[in-house]
Amino acid sequence: MERLKRSFADHDLENYRISLADFAECYDSWRLEKRREFSDFYIDAHYKLSYLSAWHNQEEMATYYMKKAISIGFDDYNRVAVDHVFDELLVRGGLFAELLRTQKAGRNYLTILEEGKKYSTDKCDELYYFYHPADETYLKLVKKTLNLDKIAGRGSEVKRAVNVMGWLHKELRHDGAQNDLSGHSGLEKLMYCKANELGLNCRGIATIFHDCMRALNIKSAYITCKPRNLLKMDNDCHVVNQVFIGELQRWIFLDVTMNAFVTDASGKMLNLEEIRSAIINRSALILNPEANWNNCYQLSITEYLYKYMTKNLYRFVIPVLRSGVKEQDGHCLHLLPDGYQESDCSGFLEKELINNFTSNCKAFWTKPYSKSELI
């Protein structure tokens, strides 16, 4: 880090590039928590390498490292405008200027979400049910092994679900680089990660919580939230849960990975459909103060809800059972905004599943949950 600071002060492009390569090698070897601690420096270092490249009139290098900085989280486009070393590149209208133009448009997530606010009212005759094979023996084992009754407590269904969410959030570290251990039950995933001191990605965490809810006889669904991905370079998505609260006769959103839930101004806990609509309509939303990442730092509502989740609320995917089709065929159902084509999902489909599509919002949020014995 000191070498990087000295090289930048001296406008020494080559030594800065070599020092950043050394720092990046260390950075990539660290655990997520340590990377998070140094992520701002890491992003800034790539931005400064683009800066030095522009200072040395190296447009191609300036473009390459600006693209790298953006890909790892840089989004302060006003900084580019006031750093006059980039003025000539922006005025020239070449590769660098085009990169900034497309990146600004592709990462304006609120505008993108607003443009995708409409759904079709086309009929959806095909019946889909949330995929939920019953296995009472397994669910009893989950309940007993994890002592879920004690963890959940004796309060309302909402309180019990939130208690289990808080417990699992503390019990299992999030690691986006770790796969979801597909093919294993939720209990097996949790036991394996605990035994080997491993974290798990958001999908794996959501499926464990899903099993915990079912073991407590609380209806549950896990849902993949995905971006518009205009730039065709965002492979990130986020998997969360919704649980049906019988006392309220409604679904609510719970994000175990971030220990988060969202309410409106009156304190009403919201579901994904309501949160998406509220963001688009600029309605007041409240993030619970306990929301955090890996118990390392508290999440702000701007960072979590108006950046990260706004990006990932463009389209949704749920695992489903298609009527008249054998369960083992493995279907999923995508909800796409009106005008977003199936072909736009090419390269970003659910692997090893049969992908089905609808733009009928009502059908997506009601039909998969209408058959109670499958939930």
N, C-alpha and C positions, 0 to 999 in steps of 0.2 A: 504494500500500500504506500509506503514511503517512497519507493522507487517510482511508482506511478505519479505521485505528487511532484517529485523533482523533475521527472521527464516532461510532465505537462507544463510546469513553470518555465522550462528551458525550450519549449516547443520542439522537443526531440521526438519526432514521429516514430522512428525505428525502435528506440529504446522503450518508448511507451507501449508500442505494439507487442514487443517481447515480454515486457513486464505484465501486461494484461493477460497474455497467454499463460504465463506462470500462475497468476492469481486465479484465472478461470479453472485451471487444473485442480487447484486446491479447493475452490468453491464447489466444483462438481462432486468432490469426494465427501463433502460434509453432509450431515443429517439435515433434514428440513428445518429444524429449529434454528440451527446455526446459520444456514443459508438465509433464513428470514431476517436474522440479525444484521447481515451484511448485504442484503438484496439491494437497498438503495444505493450503496456504494458501487455495487456491481453494475447496476443499470447506468449510473452516472459515469462510470469508467468507460463504458461503450459509447455513450454520448460524446464524451470528451475525445475519444479516438476519432469519431466522425468530425469533431471540431478541428482537431489537429490536421486531419486529412484535407479539410477544406482550406485551412490556413496555408497548406503546402500546395494548393491548387490541384488536389487529387480527387476529382469529382467521383470517379468510380469507387474509390475507397471510402469517400465520405458517404456515398449512398449505401454501400454495403454495410458499414458499421452503424449508420442511422437505422437501417432496416433491422439489424441485430438488436440494437437498443430498444426499438419499438416492440420487437417480438418477445422481449423478456420483461416488458412492463413500462417503458417510457411513454408518456402521453402528454408531456408539457409542451404543446406546440407553440405556445406563446414565447417560451424560452428560445425556440429556434428563430422566431421573428425578431427578438431583441438582441440576439447574438449576431452581430453584423458580419461576422466572418462568412455567414451563409447567404448574404444578400445577393451576391453575383450568381450563385447557383439557383436561387429562387427566381431571379429576374430572367435568367437565361431560359428557363422553362424546359430543362432537360430531364434526365433520369431522376435527379434529386428532387426537383420540384414536383414531378409526377408522383413520386413515392409519398411525399408529404400530403399531396392533394387526396390521393386514394386512401391513405391511412386515416386521415382526419374524417373522411366520409364513412369509412368502414368501421370506425370505432366510436361513432356518435350513437351510442347504444339506445338512448332514450328516443331519438328521432327514428331509428330503425324499428324500435318496438311500436312507436306510434303509427308508423307506416304499415305495420302488420297487425293492427288492432282488429280488423274486420275478419269475420269468419263467414263461410257460406251457410245458406239455409237449405242446401240440397238434402234430399232424403237420404237416410243412411239405413237401408233395409237390412243389411247384414248385421247379425247380432254378435257382439263380442262380450265376453265376461272376463273379469280379472282372473288371471291364472292363479289358482290357490288350491292345490290338491290337499285334501284333508289327511292328516296323519296324527290321530289323537295320542298314540303311544309316544311319538317323537315330541309333541308339544308338552306332554306331561313330564318328559325327561328334561326338557328345557326349563320348565318351571321349577322342578325340584333341584336340578343341578345348580342353577343360578340363584336359587332362593328368591324368586321374583316377587312373591307375596310380601316379603319383608322389605325389599327394595321399593316396591310400588307404594306401600303403605295402605292406609284405610280410607283415604279421602275420596274425592270425586274421581270420575274417569279421567277428567282433564289433569287433575293433580297427579294421579297414578302414572299416566303416560309421561308427563313432564318429569316426574321423579326418575322413571326408568331411563329417559333420555339423558338426564344429567349424570346418572350413574354410568351409563355406557360411554358417554363422552369422556369421562375421567378415566374409565377403565381401559380404553383402547385409543391409542394415538393415531391421528390421521397421517397417512403417508401416501400422497398421490402417485408416487412412483411404484408402489406395491400393487400388484394385481388383486382382483377381488376373490381369488381362490375359488373360481367357479367350479361347480361339480361337487362342492362340499356343502353340508348344511350350515346354517348360521351358527349353531353351537360348535361344530367342528372348526369353523373359521376362528371363532373367539378363543377356543382352547389352544389352537395352534399358534395364534399370535401371542397369547400370554406365555406359553411355554418357551417360545423362541424370541421373546422380547421384540416383536415386530409390530409395525403399524399396519394400517390397511387403508385402501382407497375408499372414497365416499360410497361407491356402489356396495362394497363388501360391508361397510358399517350399516348402511340402510337395510340390507337384507337381514343382518343380525337383529336389528331393532324390529323389523317386520315379524320375525319369528317370536321375539319376546312379547310383542303385542298380541299375537295370535294365542300364545300360551296363557295370556291373561284374559282371553276371550274378548279382546278389543279388536274390532275390524281394522285392517291395515292395508295399505298399498304403498309400493315404492315406485317412484316416478323419476324418469330421466329428464332433466331440463337442459335444453340445447340452444345454442345461439343461431342467429341468422347466417353468420359466417360468410359475409360478402367477400372477404379477402381470400377465402379458400385456404386459410392457414391456421384456423383456430380449432384444434382437436379437443379442446377442453369442453367438458360438460359437468353437470352436477346432479347427483342422485340424492333425492330427499324422500321423506315419508309423508303420507297423509293418513290420519286415523279418524275413524268415525266415532264420534262421541254420542252415545245413545241418549244421554241426559239432554243434549242440545239438539239432537236429530240433525247433525251436520258434520261435515268433514273439516278438519283443521290441519294446517301445515306444521310439520316439525322437521327441523334440520339437525340431526344428531351430530353430524360432523362438526357443526359450528355451535351446537347447544342453543339453537335459535328458534324463535317463533315470532310472529308478527301480529299486531293488533291494530284496529282502527282507533280513532280518537276517543271512542267510548269504552275501549278496553276489550272489545269483541275480537276473539282469536279468529284469524282469517285462513282461508284455503288458497291454493295456488291461483285459481281462477280469479278470486277476489283481489289478491295482491297484484296480479298483472293489470287488472282493470284500474285499480287505485293508482298505480304508478303512471299509467297512461293519462288518467284524468286528473293528475296532480292532487289527489286526495291525501289527507294527512295519514301517515303511518307511523307506528311506534315499534321499534325493535327492543326485545327484552334486554335488560342491562347485563344479564349473565352470558350473552352471546360472546363467544371467544374462539380463537383458534389454538387448539392443543394446550389450553390453559397457560399460554404464553403471553397473550395480549388480548385486550378487549376489542371487539369489532365495533367500528362506528357505523351508523346507519348509512352514511354516504358510501363508505368503502364496500360494505356488504350488500346493501339493498339497492342503492341507486347506481352502482357500478357493476359489481359482480353478478348479482341476480338479475338486474335489468338486462344485461347481456344474455343471460341464460334462460330468460322467460319467453323467448321468441317461439319455440316449438317444444312439444312434449312427446314422450314415448312411454308406453306402459306394456308390460307383458300381459297377454290375453289368451283366453281360450275361445276359439272361433266356433260358432254353433255349427254342428254337423261334422266337425273335424276332430280327429283323435287328439287327445291332450299332448301326446308325445311329439306331435309335429312341431310344437314350439313356435307360436305366433307372437307378434307384437303389433301394437297399433300406434301410429304417429298422428298427432294433431298438428296440421299445417295451417297457417293463416291463409285466407283467401288470396289467390294469385301466386302463392308459393308452390311450385310444381314438384312432383315426385322426383323429376330429373335433377332438381336443385339439391336433393339429398344424396346424389350419387357420390360414393366414396365415404359417406358418413352414416351408413346404415348400421343396424344392429347385426353383428356377425353371428352366424350359426342360428339365426332365427328367420322366420318368414315374415317379411315386412309388409304390413297393411297400412293404408293411409285414409284419412278423412279430414275434411275442413269443416265438419259439422261439430261445433263446439259443444252443443247440448248433448249430442250423441256420445261424444268422447267422455264427458264428465259424468254422465248418468248411466248409460247402458252398461259399461264395464262393472258397475257396482250394484246392478239391479237384482242380481241373483244371490241372495244372502248366503246360501249354503256354500258358495264358492269364494267367499270373502273371509 
